[in-house]
């Protein structure tokens, strides 16, 4: 989430929001994979027999990147 908001904030064109979402998705998957590898219980584990929730992660990453992009535009106008 933080990756998407920060990169969305730094995006100077709306098209870069999609790149921010891809980076946030990759970060989300890596963090979930690391937590799952340690054996800790996790709401969205990564593994062959677990649901990886990629569609949900993708939509959430895009939404948070858009929030960051829109927030910067709103602060710039005021």
WOHU-V403256 format. One record per backbone hydrogen bond with DSSP energy under -0.5 kcal/mol. NH is the residue of the N-H (numbers start at 0). CO is the residue of the C=O. Records with the same first field share a line. If there is no record, write none. Layout:
# WOHU-V403256
NH=CO, CO
This chain:
# WOHU-V403256
4=0
5=1
6=2
7=3
8=4
9=5
10=6
15=12
16=13
17=14
18=14
19=15
20=16
21=17
22=18
23=19
24=20
25=21
26=22
27=23
28=24
29=25
30=26
31=27
32=28
33=29
34=30
35=31
36=32
37=33
38=34, 35
39=34
44=41
46=44
49=46
56=52
57=53
58=54
59=55
60=56
61=57
62=58
63=59
64=60
65=61
66=62
67=63
68=64
69=65
70=66
71=67
72=68
73=69
74=70
75=71
76=72
77=73
